[in-house]
Amino acid sequence: AQSVTQLGSHVSVSEGALVLLRCNYSSSVPPYLFWYVQYPNQGLQLLLKYTSAATLVKGINGFEAEFKKSETSFHLTKPSAHMSDAAEYFCAVRGGLTGGGNKLTFGTGTQLKVEL
Amino acid sequence: GAGVSQTPSNKVTEKGKYVELRCDPISGHTALYWYRQSLGQGPEFLIYFQGTGAADDSGLPNDRFFAVRPEGSVSTLKIQRTERGDSAVYLCASSLTIQGADTQYFGPGTRLTVL
């Protein structure tokens, strides 16, 4: 079974400040990990994904995430927040065909607020 | 190209009624997924199709929920005898294959409200 924990349901940062959104996962098989962003009244959009290649993954809009197996973490970061980054962010885990199936298991989400 | 589309975007119904929610996946995608997102929660898996067949329906909450994909493209999620607890946003996603690394592309969702 797989699960995802996102610490902090709400995060507030100043424009230009570092963004750090936390994600810890539990998986019985080597996982695939994803970050999605959801803007108000829109569908989920993929930011980036980890697929067992490089542990540091770069995504769209300047976001990146680092897979740390020893910490079972996949935290999302961005060096400098922009007002347009305000949205809800979801971390998700997916097992391979040998375990966990093909469904995504999502965390409960982190609402990012960017203040002037 | 066109993304995943879902109709209707909003559906309001009365308790006990039957509803159908439609999903048009990205052309050529063999896998199609349904998720349900309640207020303040992340999406929860309901069912997924590989081609025409339901490969995993373990997330369907009870036998009032049923989904079909008769021609391996469009899918319909059907809910019988709706209850107020069924109110949520129903999301559809598709992916090119069922490989674990494949991206699931999401539609905008159908917001279902059961009065």
Interface residues (C-beta under 8 A of the other chain):
Chain A: V4 Y32 F34 Y36 N41 Q42 G43 L44 Q45 L46 K49 T51 S52 F90 A92 R94 G95 G96 L97 G101 N102 K103 L104 T105 F106 G107 T108 G109
Chain B: G3 V4 A31 Y33 Y35 G40 Q41 G42 P43 E44 F45 Y48 A55 D56 G59 L91 A93 I98 Q99 G100 A101 T103 Q104 Y105 F106 G107 P108 G109
